[in-house]
Amino acid sequence: MKTSVEATGKNIEQAIENALFELKAPREDVDIKILSEGGLFKKAKVVVSISQDEIEKYQKREKLKEEEEKPKPQPPKPEPKPKPEKVEVKKQEKVEEQPKPQPKAKPQEDKIEATQFVEGLLKAFGKDAQVSEIEEDEVVKIEVSGENLNDLIGYRGETMFALSYLMNTICKRGKKKQVLDICDYREKRAQSLKSLASRMAAKVAKTGRYAKLEPMDASERRIIHLALQDNEKVTTMSKGTEPKRYVIIFPREYRE
């Protein structure tokens, strides 16, 4: 490894640059000694040497370079694998497949009766009431009687109608429809709707203007239609979509 280089140039600066290029060192790592400043027909000459406190760094660099330039040993070539010998495989005799056991059918669960369902609801709500069943030609009535049951009826029967729908969904009874009635609410509501139909029909016949009733469920709308089906002055029609379907009462000549 060179630690000192003598170089020449047209001037001192060029001589130093030539020496630094040959040493591959920056100016801050060297000591410079001027031998000749040069002149008209004479070149400048300098001696540039690696500083004593930087020599160790350049020695390490040179050693690392030598290590990298050494030829690396080639890994031994893998020996060729012997070809596997052919092994004759005897055909296995066919084994008769045994029929797979069929899963046992689950036993059908006992159907929940409507009365049992309603009794369970009453127990869940902490109500002390009696449940009875009356079967007619097309409808099975599940009647509930007792005290403090208004919260199970709800505003205009909304809660009772919802419970009745739930009962029909869970406790199906063939083709017969099951109807839940609490404290004879349906009968009382039917009388109230008939009176409403009569009053509104008289108003429509007098004013000649139609009347729109509040939304009702199908059973209540049917009561209005039946109450006015024979009225000579007015007629009825259901409009809207569930659950906000309603009845309109208007003069019969409009319909015709």
Summary of the structure (lengths in Angstrom):
residues: 256
radius of gyration: 54.5
end to end distance: 121.0
largest distance: 140.6
contacts: 581
relative contact order: 0.07
helix: 39%
strand: 22%
